[in-house]
């Protein structure tokens, strides 16, 4: 049974989400602020954290940054009323795996949680992979380029791993979303484009040639051109 931590200072919403996910067969624990959330993470080691952005004592962004700095790889679903694209980018760049805007329908949250669970279950290929100076070791969660370590968020790591398992293949956008995120987010969020941009910035930082190529109208391919 997977463990889910829900963190929100809205007591009514917190209880509703706890009932909803418990009904889905998940072990659900809760916290009403960021400080309490970190204690719950230490005590229960949840696989998924549903994290409200705006909270007293310590907001969701600070909680997430602290967890990622400690190499905590739990899947994080950020909840927020902020719907501007720059807010979504900020949340994803800081280490969130998904982003849900309030208000939302409970079935949508359930679908997002199940998608995150599928991502966790699909991380079964632990063989190291290499391509054009890139080396990635899923077991050690290490990635290097020409021998230099790459600092990647969990989602960046998963996306690069997927590309490296399918070198030189043209991968459709929906195919990548399904295999990395667990379902097709929909084009309006541009989450794939955002993460490809993050990876390109890190892979090309020192003048290294572009490896993630855009295939117009289809998707992307990991190849040297």
C-alpha positions in Angstrom: 0.0 0.0 0.0 1.4 3.3 -1.1 1.6 6.2 1.5 0.4 9.7 0.5 1.1 12.8 2.6 -1.4 15.6 2.1 -0.3 19.1 3.3 -2.8 21.9 3.4 -3.9 24.5 6.0 -7.5 24.3 4.7 -8.9 21.8 7.3 -12.1 21.1 5.3 -10.1 20.4 2.1 -7.6 18.3 4.0 -10.3 16.0 5.4 -12.1 15.7 2.1 -8.9 14.7 0.2 -8.0 12.3 3.0 -11.4 10.5 2.7 -11.1 10.5 -1.1 -7.7 8.9 -1.3 -8.3 6.5 1.6 -11.2 5.2 -0.4 -8.7 4.6 -3.3 -6.9 2.2 -1.1 -4.0 4.4 -0.1 -2.5 5.0 3.3 -3.1 8.7 3.9 -1.4 11.0 6.4 -1.8 14.7 6.8 -0.1 17.9 7.9 -1.5 21.4 8.2 1.7 23.4 7.7 5.2 23.0 6.3 7.0 22.3 9.5 4.6 19.5 10.4 5.0 18.1 6.9 8.7 17.7 7.2 8.2 15.7 10.5 5.6 13.5 8.8 8.0 12.8 5.9 10.7 11.7 8.4 8.2 9.5 10.2 6.4 7.9 7.3 8.6 8.3 4.2 5.6 8.8 1.8 5.9 7.9 -1.9 3.7 10.9 -2.9 3.3 14.3 -1.3 0.3 16.5 -2.1 1.6 20.0 -1.1 -0.2 23.3 -0.9 1.9 26.2 -2.0 0.6 28.9 0.4 0.8 27.8 4.1 1.7 29.4 7.4 5.1 28.8 9.1 6.7 27.3 6.0 5.2 27.4 2.5 5.1 24.6 0.1 7.9 25.8 -2.1 10.3 25.9 0.9 9.2 22.5 2.0 9.9 21.1 -1.5 13.3 22.8 -1.8 14.3 21.4 1.5 13.2 17.9 0.5 15.0 18.0 -2.8 18.1 19.4 -1.2 18.1 16.3 1.0 17.7 14.1 -2.1 14.2 13.1 -1.2 12.7 11.6 -4.3 9.1 11.4 -3.3 6.7 12.4 -6.1 5.3 15.9 -5.3 2.0 17.2 -6.6 1.8 21.0 -5.9 -1.6 22.5 -5.2 -2.1 26.2 -5.7 -4.5 29.0 -6.7 -1.7 30.6 -8.8 -2.5 29.8 -12.4 0.0 32.1 -14.2 2.5 30.2 -16.4 5.4 31.7 -14.5 4.1 30.2 -11.3 3.7 26.8 -12.9 7.2 27.0 -14.3 8.6 28.0 -10.9 6.9 25.1 -9.2 8.1 22.6 -11.7 11.6 24.0 -11.8 11.9 23.8 -8.0 11.2 20.0 -8.1 7.5 19.4 -8.4 6.4 16.5 -10.5 2.9 17.8 -11.2 0.8 20.9 -10.6 -2.9 21.2 -9.9 -4.7 24.5 -9.8 -7.4 25.2 -7.2 -10.3 24.8 -7.4 -10.2 21.3 -8.8 -12.6 18.3 -9.0 -11.6 15.4 -6.7 -11.6 12.9 -9.6 -8.9 15.0 -11.3 -6.7 14.8 -8.2 -7.3 11.0 -8.0 -6.2 10.7 -11.6 -3.0 12.7 -11.0 -2.2 10.5 -8.0 -2.7 7.3 -9.9 -0.5 8.7 -12.7 2.3 9.4 -10.2 1.9 5.9 -8.8 2.3 4.4 -12.3 5.5 6.5 -12.8 6.9 5.0 -9.6 6.0 1.5 -10.6 7.4 2.0 -14.1 10.9 2.8 -12.8 12.0 -0.8 -13.1 14.9 -0.5 -15.6 17.9 0.1 -13.4 20.6 -0.6 -16.0 23.1 2.2 -16.6 22.8 3.8 -20.0 25.2 5.9 -22.1 25.0 8.1 -25.2 27.3 10.7 -26.7 29.2 11.5 -23.5 26.1 11.2 -21.3 26.1 8.5 -18.6 23.1 7.8 -16.4 23.0 5.3 -13.5 19.4 4.9 -12.2 20.4 2.8 -9.2 22.8 5.5 -7.9 20.6 8.3 -9.3 23.6 9.8 -10.9 24.0 11.5 -14.3 27.2 12.8 -15.9 28.1 14.5 -19.1 31.7 14.1 -20.3 32.6 13.0 -16.7 31.0 16.1 -15.0 28.0 15.6 -12.7 24.7 16.9 -13.8 22.4 18.3 -11.2 18.9 17.1 -12.2 15.6 17.2 -10.5 13.7 13.9 -10.2 11.5 14.7 -13.2 14.5 15.9 -15.3 16.3 12.6 -14.4 13.3 10.5 -15.4 12.8 12.4 -18.7 16.5 12.1 -19.6 16.5 8.4 -18.7 13.5 7.8 -21.0 15.3 9.6 -23.9 18.5 7.6 -23.2 16.6 4.3 -23.2 15.4 5.2 -26.8 18.4 6.8 -28.5 18.0 8.0 -32.1 14.3 7.2 -32.0 11.6 9.8 -32.8 9.4 9.8 -29.8 5.9 11.3 -30.0 4.9 13.9 -27.5 2.0 11.8 -26.1 4.3 8.8 -25.9 6.8 10.7 -23.7 4.1 12.2 -21.5 2.5 8.8 -20.9 5.8 7.1 -20.1 7.4 9.8 -18.0 4.4 11.6 -16.4 1.9 8.7 -16.5 -0.7 10.4 -18.7 -1.1 13.1 -21.3 -1.3 16.4 -19.4 -2.8 18.2 -22.4 -1.1 20.7 -24.6 -2.2 23.8 -22.7 0.3 23.2 -19.9 3.4 22.6 -22.1 5.0 20.7 -19.3 7.1 18.6 -21.7 8.4 21.6 -23.5 9.3 23.2 -20.2 11.3 20.2 -19.1 13.0 19.7 -22.5 14.1 23.4 -22.1 15.5 22.7 -18.6 17.5 19.7 -19.9 18.8 21.5 -22.9 20.0 24.4 -20.7 21.9 22.0 -18.5 23.2 19.7 -21.2 24.4 22.6 -23.4 25.8 24.8 -20.6 29.5 24.4 -21.6 29.1 24.5 -25.3 28.1 20.8 -25.7 26.2 20.2 -28.9 22.4 19.8 -28.7 21.4 16.2 -28.1 17.6 16.6 -27.7 16.3 17.4 -31.1 12.8 18.7 -31.9 11.0 16.8 -34.6 8.4 19.3 -35.8 4.8 18.1 -35.5 5.8 14.9 -33.8 7.9 15.2 -30.7 11.6 14.8 -29.9 14.6 12.5 -30.5 17.9 12.0 -28.7 20.5 12.1 -31.4 23.6 14.0 -32.6 23.1 16.2 -35.7 
